[in-house]
Amino acid sequence: MNKYVIKNMKLDESDIYRQHQQVTACFSKSEHVRFRTDGNTVTVYSAQHPTGTVTCNMSVLPSYPIGTQGAFKLRMNIEKRKFVKGGAGRREGIRDLSGILQKFNEVAARSGFSVKELKEVSEPYIIKGVQKENTIALNVVDFNGLLEVTDQGTFKNALDNGIGSGKAFGLGLLHMSVV
């Protein structure tokens, strides 16, 4: 998996579906493109190289052994499934801090890392987009802190493929720098 950093990319900030279209248009196939926006900088994880005239810096995502510690940033959709009679269910955003932290620690354990220190947890916020007649609304929380790798293969999979739902809309991309 490769990491591409695209600077000065102007994205439609009002519509997450439009952002998804803008970023994936830079690649020939969109099914394995994960991205995160930070202002006009877009970080993309993809096995394929960008097409067209996109200028970016590229690096290969490493594999980190068990015990590796690193500073991390993660923007993710924090939700739980709510089941109703008849078997159909829907997703509902978690808004309280204790529920957010519980869900995050569960996801971290399933993703091959433990959280050594959480330095920042944002208030949950909603991002929206429109696809045809459907409105997409995601409950987003930003996390920053220090993690430790507990399972090398599972963690590599989390780095390569993202964590949680909403990955097509810039969520779930785990950034880590070794400390």
CYANA upper distance limits for C-alpha pairs under 8 A (distance plus 0.5 A):
  1 MET  CA     45 TYR  CA      7.09
  1 MET  CA     46 SER  CA      6.12
  1 MET  CA     47 ALA  CA      5.11
  1 MET  CA     60 VAL  CA      6.64
  1 MET  CA     61 LEU  CA      6.35
  1 MET  CA    160 ASP  CA      6.58
  2 ASN  CA     45 TYR  CA      6.10
  2 ASN  CA     46 SER  CA      5.91
  2 ASN  CA     47 ALA  CA      6.11
  2 ASN  CA     48 GLN  CA      8.19
  2 ASN  CA     58 MET  CA      7.19
  2 ASN  CA     59 SER  CA      6.23
  2 ASN  CA     60 VAL  CA      4.91
  2 ASN  CA     61 LEU  CA      6.17
  3 LYS  CA     43 THR  CA      7.52
  3 LYS  CA     44 VAL  CA      6.22
  3 LYS  CA     45 TYR  CA      5.12
  3 LYS  CA     46 SER  CA      7.10
  3 LYS  CA     58 MET  CA      6.03
  3 LYS  CA     59 SER  CA      5.68
  3 LYS  CA     60 VAL  CA      6.37
  3 LYS  CA     61 LEU  CA      6.80
  4 TYR  CA     43 THR  CA      6.23
  4 TYR  CA     44 VAL  CA      5.52
  4 TYR  CA     45 TYR  CA      6.82
  4 TYR  CA     46 SER  CA      8.31
  4 TYR  CA     56 CYS  CA      6.53
  4 TYR  CA     57 ASN  CA      6.02
  4 TYR  CA     58 MET  CA      5.07
  4 TYR  CA     59 SER  CA      7.19
  5 VAL  CA     41 THR  CA      7.48
  5 VAL  CA     42 VAL  CA      6.39
  5 VAL  CA     43 THR  CA      5.08
  5 VAL  CA     44 VAL  CA      6.86
  5 VAL  CA     56 CYS  CA      5.84
  5 VAL  CA     57 ASN  CA      5.75
  5 VAL  CA     58 MET  CA      7.13
  6 ILE  CA     41 THR  CA      6.23
  6 ILE  CA     42 VAL  CA      5.65
  6 ILE  CA     43 THR  CA      6.80
  6 ILE  CA     44 VAL  CA      8.33
  6 ILE  CA     54 VAL  CA      8.01
  6 ILE  CA     55 THR  CA      6.96
  6 ILE  CA     56 CYS  CA      5.14
  6 ILE  CA     57 ASN  CA      7.39
  7 LYS  CA     40 ASN  CA      6.62
  7 LYS  CA     41 THR  CA      4.96
  7 LYS  CA     42 VAL  CA      6.94
  7 LYS  CA     55 THR  CA      8.42
  7 LYS  CA     56 CYS  CA      7.51
  8 ASN  CA     40 ASN  CA      5.30
  8 ASN  CA     41 THR  CA      6.36
  9 MET  CA     40 ASN  CA      5.69
  9 MET  CA     41 THR  CA      6.75
  9 MET  CA     42 VAL  CA      7.42
 10 LYS  CA     40 ASN  CA      6.41
 11 LEU  CA     19 GLN  CA      6.30
 11 LEU  CA     22 GLN  CA      7.53
 11 LEU  CA     40 ASN  CA      7.89
 12 ASP  CA     16 ILE  CA      8.10
 12 ASP  CA     18 ARG  CA      6.89
 12 ASP  CA     19 GLN  CA      6.30
 13 GLU  CA     19 GLN  CA      7.80
 14 SER  CA    128 LYS  CA      8.00
 14 SER  CA    129 GLY  CA      7.99
 15 ASP  CA     19 GLN  CA      7.01
 15 ASP  CA    127 ILE  CA      8.33
 15 ASP  CA    128 LYS  CA      6.42
 15 ASP  CA    129 GLY  CA      4.87
 15 ASP  CA    130 VAL  CA      7.36
 16 ILE  CA     20 HIS  CA      6.75
 16 ILE  CA    127 ILE  CA      7.44
 16 ILE  CA    128 LYS  CA      6.45
 16 ILE  CA    129 GLY  CA      5.25
 16 ILE  CA    130 VAL  CA      8.37
 16 ILE  CA    169 PHE  CA      6.30
 17 TYR  CA     21 GLN  CA      6.89
 17 TYR  CA    128 LYS  CA      8.40
 17 TYR  CA    129 GLY  CA      5.45
 17 TYR  CA    130 VAL  CA      6.72
 17 TYR  CA    131 GLN  CA      7.09
 17 TYR  CA    136 ILE  CA      8.48
 17 TYR  CA    169 PHE  CA      7.03
 18 ARG  CA     22 GLN  CA      6.68
 18 ARG  CA    129 GLY  CA      7.74
 19 GLN  CA     23 VAL  CA      6.70
 19 GLN  CA    169 PHE  CA      7.67
 20 HIS  CA     24 THR  CA      6.52
 20 HIS  CA    168 ALA  CA      6.75
 20 HIS  CA    169 PHE  CA      6.00
 20 HIS  CA    170 GLY  CA      7.87
 21 GLN  CA     25 ALA  CA      6.42
 22 GLN  CA     26 CYS  CA      7.75
 23 VAL  CA     27 PHE  CA      8.25
 23 VAL  CA     35 PHE  CA      8.25
 24 THR  CA     28 SER  CA      8.33
 24 THR  CA     29 LYS  CA      7.92
 24 THR  CA     30 SER  CA      5.69
 24 THR  CA     33 VAL  CA      7.24
 25 ALA  CA     30 SER  CA      8.12
 26 CYS  CA     50 PRO  CA      5.87
 26 CYS  CA     51 THR  CA      6.01
 26 CYS  CA     52 GLY  CA      7.27
 26 CYS  CA     54 VAL  CA      7.37
 27 PHE  CA     33 VAL  CA      8.40
 27 PHE  CA     48 GLN  CA      7.66
 27 PHE  CA     49 HIS  CA      7.30
 27 PHE  CA     50 PRO  CA      5.23
 27 PHE  CA     51 THR  CA      5.87
 28 SER  CA     48 GLN  CA      8.42
 28 SER  CA     50 PRO  CA      7.90
 28 SER  CA     51 THR  CA      7.10
 29 LYS  CA     33 VAL  CA      8.36
 32 HIS  CA     46 SER  CA      6.37
 32 HIS  CA     47 ALA  CA      7.61
 32 HIS  CA    161 ASN  CA      8.24
 33 VAL  CA     44 VAL  CA      7.22
 33 VAL  CA     45 TYR  CA      6.49
 33 VAL  CA     46 SER  CA      5.41
 33 VAL  CA     47 ALA  CA      8.37
 33 VAL  CA    168 ALA  CA      8.08
 34 ARG  CA     44 VAL  CA      6.03
 34 ARG  CA     45 TYR  CA      5.58
 34 ARG  CA     46 SER  CA      6.98
 34 ARG  CA    161 ASN  CA      7.74
 34 ARG  CA    162 GLY  CA      7.53
 34 ARG  CA    167 LYS  CA      6.69
 34 ARG  CA    168 ALA  CA      7.01
 34 ARG  CA    170 GLY  CA      7.16
 34 ARG  CA    173 LEU  CA      7.09
 35 PHE  CA     42 VAL  CA      7.19
 35 PHE  CA     43 THR  CA      5.94
 35 PHE  CA     44 VAL  CA      4.74
 35 PHE  CA     45 TYR  CA      6.72
 35 PHE  CA    167 LYS  CA      8.03
 35 PHE  CA    168 ALA  CA      8.15
 35 PHE  CA    169 PHE  CA      8.14
 35 PHE  CA    170 GLY  CA      5.35
 35 PHE  CA    171 LEU  CA      7.82
 35 PHE  CA    173 LEU  CA      6.94
 36 ARG  CA     42 VAL  CA      6.21
 36 ARG  CA     43 THR  CA      5.83
 36 ARG  CA     44 VAL  CA      7.16
 36 ARG  CA    170 GLY  CA      5.05
 36 ARG  CA    171 LEU  CA      7.04
 36 ARG  CA    173 LEU  CA      6.89
 37 THR  CA     41 THR  CA      6.41
 37 THR  CA     42 VAL  CA      5.06
 37 THR  CA     43 THR  CA      6.98
 37 THR  CA    170 GLY  CA      7.27
 38 ASP  CA     42 VAL  CA      6.82
 45 TYR  CA    160 ASP  CA      7.42
 46 SER  CA    160 ASP  CA      8.36
 50 PRO  CA     54 VAL  CA      7.10
 61 LEU  CA    159 LEU  CA      8.37
 61 LEU  CA    160 ASP  CA      8.21
 63 SER  CA    152 GLN  CA      7.61
 63 SER  CA    156 LYS  CA      6.33
 64 TYR  CA     68 THR  CA      6.77
 64 TYR  CA    149 VAL  CA      7.70
 64 TYR  CA    152 GLN  CA      6.63
 64 TYR  CA    155 PHE  CA      8.37
 64 TYR  CA    156 LYS  CA      7.78
 65 PRO  CA    149 VAL  CA      7.43
 65 PRO  CA    151 ASP  CA      8.30
 65 PRO  CA    152 GLN  CA      5.88
 66 ILE  CA    148 GLU  CA      8.14
 66 ILE  CA    149 VAL  CA      5.51
 66 ILE  CA    150 THR  CA      5.65
 66 ILE  CA    151 ASP  CA      6.34
 66 ILE  CA    152 GLN  CA      6.06
 67 GLY  CA    148 GLU  CA      6.27
 67 GLY  CA    149 VAL  CA      5.80
 67 GLY  CA    150 THR  CA      6.84
 68 THR  CA    148 GLU  CA      6.06
 68 THR  CA    149 VAL  CA      5.92
 68 THR  CA    178 VAL  CA      7.73
 69 GLN  CA    146 LEU  CA      7.41
 69 GLN  CA    147 LEU  CA      6.06
 69 GLN  CA    148 GLU  CA      4.86
 69 GLN  CA    149 VAL  CA      7.01
 69 GLN  CA    178 VAL  CA      6.43
 69 GLN  CA    179 VAL  CA      6.66
 70 GLY  CA    146 LEU  CA      6.06
 70 GLY  CA    147 LEU  CA      6.03
 70 GLY  CA    148 GLU  CA      7.09
 70 GLY  CA    176 MET  CA      6.34
 70 GLY  CA    177 SER  CA      5.68
 70 GLY  CA    178 VAL  CA      4.54
 70 GLY  CA    179 VAL  CA      5.48
 71 ALA  CA    144 ASN  CA      7.94
 71 ALA  CA    145 GLY  CA      6.11
 71 ALA  CA    146 LEU  CA      4.99
 71 ALA  CA    147 LEU  CA      6.92
 71 ALA  CA    176 MET  CA      6.03
 71 ALA  CA    177 SER  CA      5.88
 71 ALA  CA    178 VAL  CA      6.89
 71 ALA  CA    179 VAL  CA      7.07
 72 PHE  CA    143 PHE  CA      8.40
 72 PHE  CA    144 ASN  CA      6.11
 72 PHE  CA    145 GLY  CA      5.97
 72 PHE  CA    146 LEU  CA      6.40
 72 PHE  CA    147 LEU  CA      7.23
 72 PHE  CA    174 LEU  CA      7.47
 72 PHE  CA    175 HIS  CA      5.87
 72 PHE  CA    176 MET  CA      4.87
 72 PHE  CA    177 SER  CA      7.10
 73 LYS  CA    142 ASP  CA      7.89
 73 LYS  CA    143 PHE  CA      6.20
 73 LYS  CA    144 ASN  CA      5.09
 73 LYS  CA    145 GLY  CA      7.36
 73 LYS  CA    174 LEU  CA      6.61
 73 LYS  CA    175 HIS  CA      5.65
 73 LYS  CA    176 MET  CA      7.17
 74 LEU  CA    142 ASP  CA      6.31
 74 LEU  CA    143 PHE  CA      5.66
 74 LEU  CA    144 ASN  CA      7.09
 74 LEU  CA    171 LEU  CA      8.38
 74 LEU  CA    172 GLY  CA      6.89
 74 LEU  CA    173 LEU  CA      6.64
 74 LEU  CA    174 LEU  CA      5.48
 74 LEU  CA    175 HIS  CA      6.96
 75 ARG  CA    140 VAL  CA      7.27
 75 ARG  CA    141 VAL  CA      6.31
 75 ARG  CA    142 ASP  CA      4.84
 75 ARG  CA    143 PHE  CA      6.75
 75 ARG  CA    171 LEU  CA      5.93
 75 ARG  CA    172 GLY  CA      6.27
 75 ARG  CA    173 LEU  CA      7.34
 75 ARG  CA    174 LEU  CA      8.18
 76 MET  CA    140 VAL  CA      6.01
 76 MET  CA    141 VAL  CA      6.16
 76 MET  CA    142 ASP  CA      7.01
 76 MET  CA    163 ILE  CA      7.95
 76 MET  CA    164 GLY  CA      7.37
 76 MET  CA    165 SER  CA      8.11
 76 MET  CA    166 GLY  CA      8.00
 76 MET  CA    171 LEU  CA      5.38
 76 MET  CA    172 GLY  CA      5.30
 76 MET  CA    173 LEU  CA      8.28
 77 ASN  CA     93 GLY  CA      8.39
 77 ASN  CA    138 LEU  CA      6.59
 77 ASN  CA    139 ASN  CA      5.76
 77 ASN  CA    140 VAL  CA      5.11
 77 ASN  CA    141 VAL  CA      7.04
 77 ASN  CA    164 GLY  CA      7.30
 77 ASN  CA    165 SER  CA      6.66
 77 ASN  CA    166 GLY  CA      6.75
 77 ASN  CA    171 LEU  CA      7.02
 77 ASN  CA    172 GLY  CA      7.80
 78 ILE  CA     93 GLY  CA      6.43
 78 ILE  CA     94 ILE  CA      6.39
 78 ILE  CA    100 ILE  CA      7.25
 78 ILE  CA    103 LYS  CA      7.82
 78 ILE  CA    104 PHE  CA      8.28
 78 ILE  CA    139 ASN  CA      6.36
 78 ILE  CA    140 VAL  CA      6.60
 78 ILE  CA    141 VAL  CA      7.16
 79 GLU  CA     91 ARG  CA      6.76
 79 GLU  CA     92 GLU  CA      5.84
 79 GLU  CA     93 GLY  CA      4.66
 79 GLU  CA     94 ILE  CA      5.62
 79 GLU  CA    139 ASN  CA      7.42
 80 LYS  CA     91 ARG  CA      6.13
 80 LYS  CA     92 GLU  CA      5.95
 80 LYS  CA     93 GLY  CA      6.89
 80 LYS  CA     94 ILE  CA      7.20
 81 ARG  CA     89 GLY  CA      7.14
 81 ARG  CA     90 ARG  CA      6.22
 81 ARG  CA     91 ARG  CA      4.97
 81 ARG  CA     92 GLU  CA      6.67
 82 LYS  CA     89 GLY  CA      6.06
 82 LYS  CA     90 ARG  CA      5.91
 82 LYS  CA     91 ARG  CA      6.36
 82 LYS  CA     92 GLU  CA      7.09
 83 PHE  CA     87 GLY  CA      7.20
 83 PHE  CA     88 ALA  CA      6.78
 83 PHE  CA     89 GLY  CA      4.70
 83 PHE  CA     90 ARG  CA      7.02
 84 VAL  CA     88 ALA  CA      6.42
 84 VAL  CA     89 GLY  CA      6.08
 93 GLY  CA    138 LEU  CA      8.00
 93 GLY  CA    139 ASN  CA      5.78
 94 ILE  CA     99 GLY  CA      6.81
 94 ILE  CA    100 ILE  CA      6.58
 94 ILE  CA    139 ASN  CA      7.94
 95 ARG  CA     99 GLY  CA      7.78
 95 ARG  CA    100 ILE  CA      7.37
 95 ARG  CA    124 PRO  CA      6.68
 96 ASP  CA    100 ILE  CA      6.68
 97 LEU  CA    101 LEU  CA      6.61
 98 SER  CA    102 GLN  CA      6.63
 99 GLY  CA    103 LYS  CA      6.62
100 ILE  CA    104 PHE  CA      6.55
101 LEU  CA    105 ASN  CA      6.61
102 GLN  CA    106 GLU  CA      6.82
103 LYS  CA    107 VAL  CA      6.72
104 PHE  CA    108 ALA  CA      6.56
105 ASN  CA    109 ALA  CA      6.71
105 ASN  CA    114 SER  CA      7.97
105 ASN  CA    115 VAL  CA      7.82
106 GLU  CA    110 ARG  CA      6.89
107 VAL  CA    111 SER  CA      6.56
107 VAL  CA    163 ILE  CA      8.24
107 VAL  CA    164 GLY  CA      8.24
108 ALA  CA    112 GLY  CA      6.95
108 ALA  CA    113 PHE  CA      5.92
108 ALA  CA    114 SER  CA      6.43
108 ALA  CA    115 VAL  CA      7.75
109 ALA  CA    113 PHE  CA      6.12
109 ALA  CA    114 SER  CA      6.53
110 ARG  CA    154 THR  CA      8.21
111 SER  CA    154 THR  CA      6.17
111 SER  CA    155 PHE  CA      5.95
111 SER  CA    157 ASN  CA      8.26
111 SER  CA    158 ALA  CA      6.13
111 SER  CA    163 ILE  CA      7.87
112 GLY  CA    149 VAL  CA      6.52
112 GLY  CA    150 THR  CA      5.69
112 GLY  CA    151 ASP  CA      5.01
112 GLY  CA    152 GLN  CA      7.22
112 GLY  CA    153 GLY  CA      8.07
112 GLY  CA    154 THR  CA      5.39
112 GLY  CA    155 PHE  CA      4.87
112 GLY  CA    158 ALA  CA      8.11
113 PHE  CA    147 LEU  CA      6.91
113 PHE  CA    148 GLU  CA      5.94
113 PHE  CA    149 VAL  CA      4.87
113 PHE  CA    150 THR  CA      5.35
113 PHE  CA    151 ASP  CA      7.18
113 PHE  CA    155 PHE  CA      7.00
114 SER  CA    147 LEU  CA      6.14
114 SER  CA    148 GLU  CA      5.86
114 SER  CA    149 VAL  CA      7.08
114 SER  CA    150 THR  CA      7.09
115 VAL  CA    145 GLY  CA      8.04
115 VAL  CA    146 LEU  CA      6.66
115 VAL  CA    147 LEU  CA      4.98
115 VAL  CA    148 GLU  CA      6.94
116 LYS  CA    145 GLY  CA      8.14
116 LYS  CA    146 LEU  CA      5.87
116 LYS  CA    147 LEU  CA      5.65
116 LYS  CA    148 GLU  CA      7.07
117 GLU  CA    145 GLY  CA      5.90
117 GLU  CA    146 LEU  CA      5.50
117 GLU  CA    147 LEU  CA      7.44
118 LEU  CA    143 PHE  CA      7.75
118 LEU  CA    144 ASN  CA      6.59
118 LEU  CA    145 GLY  CA      4.81
118 LEU  CA    146 LEU  CA      6.93
119 LYS  CA    143 PHE  CA      8.31
119 LYS  CA    144 ASN  CA      6.10
119 LYS  CA    145 GLY  CA      5.21
119 LYS  CA    146 LEU  CA      8.18
120 GLU  CA    142 ASP  CA      8.23
120 GLU  CA    143 PHE  CA      6.22
120 GLU  CA    144 ASN  CA      5.56
120 GLU  CA    145 GLY  CA      7.12
121 VAL  CA    141 VAL  CA      7.43
121 VAL  CA    142 ASP  CA      6.28
121 VAL  CA    143 PHE  CA      5.29
121 VAL  CA    144 ASN  CA      7.19
122 SER  CA    141 VAL  CA      6.10
122 SER  CA    142 ASP  CA      5.73
122 SER  CA    143 PHE  CA      7.23
123 GLU  CA    141 VAL  CA      6.92
123 GLU  CA    142 ASP  CA      8.48
124 PRO  CA    139 ASN  CA      6.79
124 PRO  CA    140 VAL  CA      5.91
124 PRO  CA    141 VAL  CA      5.36
124 PRO  CA    142 ASP  CA      8.47
125 TYR  CA    139 ASN  CA      6.27
125 TYR  CA    140 VAL  CA      5.75
125 TYR  CA    141 VAL  CA      7.17
126 ILE  CA    137 ALA  CA      6.86
126 ILE  CA    138 LEU  CA      5.99
126 ILE  CA    139 ASN  CA      5.31
126 ILE  CA    140 VAL  CA      6.45
127 ILE  CA    137 ALA  CA      6.19
127 ILE  CA    138 LEU  CA      5.93
127 ILE  CA    139 ASN  CA      7.36
127 ILE  CA    140 VAL  CA      7.62
128 LYS  CA    135 THR  CA      7.45
128 LYS  CA    136 ILE  CA      5.85
128 LYS  CA    137 ALA  CA      4.99
128 LYS  CA    138 LEU  CA      7.01
129 GLY  CA    135 THR  CA      6.28
129 GLY  CA    136 ILE  CA      5.51
129 GLY  CA    137 ALA  CA      7.20
130 VAL  CA    134 ASN  CA      6.20
130 VAL  CA    135 THR  CA      5.00
130 VAL  CA    136 ILE  CA      6.43
131 GLN  CA    135 THR  CA      6.88
131 GLN  CA    136 ILE  CA      7.92
138 LEU  CA    166 GLY  CA      7.90
149 VAL  CA    155 PHE  CA      7.23
150 THR  CA    155 PHE  CA      8.24
151 ASP  CA    155 PHE  CA      6.43
152 GLN  CA    156 LYS  CA      6.62
153 GLY  CA    157 ASN  CA      6.76
154 THR  CA    158 ALA  CA      6.77
155 PHE  CA    159 LEU  CA      6.71
156 LYS  CA    160 ASP  CA      6.60
157 ASN  CA    161 ASN  CA      6.29
157 ASN  CA    162 GLY  CA      8.13
158 ALA  CA    162 GLY  CA      5.51
158 ALA  CA    163 ILE  CA      6.30
158 ALA  CA    174 LEU  CA      7.97
159 LEU  CA    163 ILE  CA      8.44
159 LEU  CA    173 LEU  CA      7.60
159 LEU  CA    174 LEU  CA      6.33
159 LEU  CA    175 HIS  CA      8.25
161 ASN  CA    173 LEU  CA      8.35
162 GLY  CA    167 LYS  CA      7.12
162 GLY  CA    171 LEU  CA      8.38
162 GLY  CA    172 GLY  CA      5.34
162 GLY  CA    173 LEU  CA      5.36
162 GLY  CA    174 LEU  CA      6.96
163 ILE  CA    167 LYS  CA      7.97
163 ILE  CA    171 LEU  CA      8.38
163 ILE  CA    172 GLY  CA      4.89
163 ILE  CA    173 LEU  CA      7.08
163 ILE  CA    174 LEU  CA      7.87
164 GLY  CA    171 LEU  CA      8.43
164 GLY  CA    172 GLY  CA      6.28
165 SER  CA    171 LEU  CA      7.81
165 SER  CA    172 GLY  CA      7.49
166 GLY  CA    170 GLY  CA      7.39
166 GLY  CA    171 LEU  CA      5.80
166 GLY  CA    172 GLY  CA      7.44
167 LYS  CA    171 LEU  CA      5.11
167 LYS  CA    172 GLY  CA      5.91
167 LYS  CA    173 LEU  CA      7.71
